[in-house]
Amino acid sequence: MFWGCFHCDIKGPGIFWEKDWGSINAESYCAHTIPIIHGYIELCRRDEIYLKLMQDGAPGHAAADTATDLQERGIEVIFWPAFSPDLNPIERVWHIMKNYLQDNFPEHMSYDRLRSAVKEAWEVIGQFEFRELGKVCRQGVRRSLMRTGFLQSIRYGNPRSGENASINYYWIATICMGILTLPWTHSAIAL
């Protein structure tokens, strides 16, 4: 497994999940990942960059002990909808890494070689790729909102309210599509 993160077009830390750490559950996530999350968010705060942690509902992420640990460290969490890889930019990062590994490394390799290969795959992803991922994911958010009829109902307004719907449309669309450039996104990739 590999865990990594980024915000906007800036890559944050990535860690190879060592096999002696066991499976990812609340205890191991709190022991190995949350300290890295906390340290990185604190470093960014020093530069007046205030990040929120975006994560999915994986059991280790959603556990009560994890929530308590994050809250005690002052880390604000955004939970991403389940089954929405098109809206989660880190899923595209895992795709890039898997392709890199398939193109540059043999299918079978030692554990030590796998660790270095995965770290190399993480290192080759640069600012350009992260910037492009943000664009693609914002488009995905827009498509999803259009598909659900959410944007149309905002654009054309609520006839009972009589409010200017175009202002509401731009405000909500900006929040929904802009949010992908604000939170810090992370996840783990299964290899």
BELVEN-V838366 format. One record per pair of residues at least 4 apart in sequence whose ideal C-beta (glycine too) atoms are under 6 Angstrom apart, sorted by the first residue. I is the first residue (numbers start at 1). GAP is how many residues later the second one is. D is the distance in whole Angstrom. If there is no record, write none. Layout:
i: <I:I>
gap: <GAP:GAP>
d: <D:D>
//
This chain:
i: <1:1:1:2:2:2:3:3:3:4:4:5:5:5:6:6:6:7:7:8:9:9:9:12:13:13:14:16:16:21:21:22:24:24:24:25:26:26:26:26:28:29:29:29:30:30:30:34:38:41:44:44:51:52:52:52:53:53:53:54:54:54:54:55:56:57:57:57:70:70:78:80:85:86:87:87:89:89:89:90:90:92:94:96:97:100:100:101:101:101:105:109:109:125:134:134:137:138:138:141:141:142:145:145:145:146:149:151:154:154:154:155:157:165:169:170:173:174>
gap: <16:187:189:14:116:187:12:30:185:10:118:7:179:181:5:6:124:44:177:173:118:121:122:28:23:27:108:99:102:7:11:6:4:5:36:35:34:37:39:40:4:4:31:37:4:36:39:35:35:10:5:7:133:24:26:131:22:24:131:24:26:129:131:6:24:5:22:25:5:7:105:8:6:54:53:54:44:48:96:95:97:41:95:29:24:4:21:4:16:20:12:4:5:4:46:47:43:39:42:35:36:35:5:6:31:5:4:4:14:15:18:14:8:4:4:4:4:4>
d: <4:5:6:6:5:5:5:6:4:3:6:4:6:3:5:6:5:6:4:5:5:4:4:5:5:6:5:5:6:5:6:6:6:6:5:5:5:3:4:5:6:5:4:6:5:6:5:5:5:5:4:5:4:5:5:4:5:5:6:5:6:4:5:5:5:5:6:6:4:6:5:5:4:4:5:6:4:4:6:5:4:5:4:6:4:6:4:5:6:5:5:4:5:5:6:6:5:4:5:5:5:6:4:5:6:5:6:6:5:4:6:5:3:6:6:6:6:5>
//
